[in-house]
Amino acid sequence: MILSELIRRGRGERILVVTPRHVLEQMQHEMWSRFAIPFVRLDSQGVARVKQKLPANRNPFSYFRRVIISIDTLKQERFVHDLRRHHWDAVVIDESHNVTNTATLNNRLASILAPQADALILASATPHNGSRESFAELVRLLDPTAVKADGDLDAKRVDQLTIRRHRHSAEVAEEVGADWAERLEPDNRLIDASPQEDAVVDELVDTWLGPTLVAV
């Protein structure tokens, strides 16, 4: 929805979406089917084919207006130079919890892309790991000035930078309504093991775990 709004405002002409490889096709499909935003899906070979069509001094990432590419592809060393020289209206990094470790290539890629975009969107449905340093790194990518020299965060600025939605959020409840089924309490029942299950346990104890040693 954010990308759709940027496009309507004339600020979403050139967009890059970076996702894990296993959700690449799904993300491309959802962008088109849900929001009618077409993206060209590229891999290493696709970028190589683009470079063959262009003069040697032309940036391959300038060829298509809207591109979706996996983080595993884009973090390769061979793309660093071109990425540093290309500007995007918007960059989306999906599963952004994977870029918080400053010692990884994922983080290096995010750090390269962040200053090259007018709008940076870090998306993730994975709960935060609770590390203050990890969260601070995400905030730093969005706005370095929101992280103080001692590592503390500017709370007011963080509120402006982050949007958190979950099943109990008022906005979600208003949109989904009764279509979101409540999770029932578990019904725990004790069931006697079958002879076959007892035999498996006996085999594990006698053969694989070994006999109990008794000190004398």
Secondary structure as GFF3:
##gff-version 3
##sequence-region A 1 216
A	DSSP	alpha_helix	2	8	.	.	.	ID=ss1
A	DSSP	beta_strand	15	19	.	.	.	ID=ss2
A	DSSP	three_ten_helix	21	23	.	.	.	ID=ss3
A	DSSP	alpha_helix	24	35	.	.	.	ID=ss4
A	DSSP	beta_strand	40	42	.	.	.	ID=ss5
A	DSSP	alpha_helix	44	53	.	.	.	ID=ss6
A	DSSP	three_ten_helix	60	62	.	.	.	ID=ss7
A	DSSP	beta_strand	66	70	.	.	.	ID=ss8
A	DSSP	alpha_helix	71	74	.	.	.	ID=ss9
A	DSSP	three_ten_helix	77	79	.	.	.	ID=ss10
A	DSSP	alpha_helix	80	84	.	.	.	ID=ss11
A	DSSP	beta_strand	88	93	.	.	.	ID=ss12
A	DSSP	three_ten_helix	96	99	.	.	.	ID=ss13
A	DSSP	alpha_helix	105	113	.	.	.	ID=ss14
A	DSSP	three_ten_helix	114	116	.	.	.	ID=ss15
A	DSSP	beta_strand	117	122	.	.	.	ID=ss16
A	DSSP	alpha_helix	132	142	.	.	.	ID=ss17
A	DSSP	three_ten_helix	144	146	.	.	.	ID=ss18
A	DSSP	alpha_helix	155	161	.	.	.	ID=ss19
A	DSSP	alpha_helix	170	176	.	.	.	ID=ss20
A	DSSP	three_ten_helix	177	179	.	.	.	ID=ss21
A	DSSP	alpha_helix	195	203	.	.	.	ID=ss22
A	DSSP	pi_helix	204	208	.	.	.	ID=ss23
###
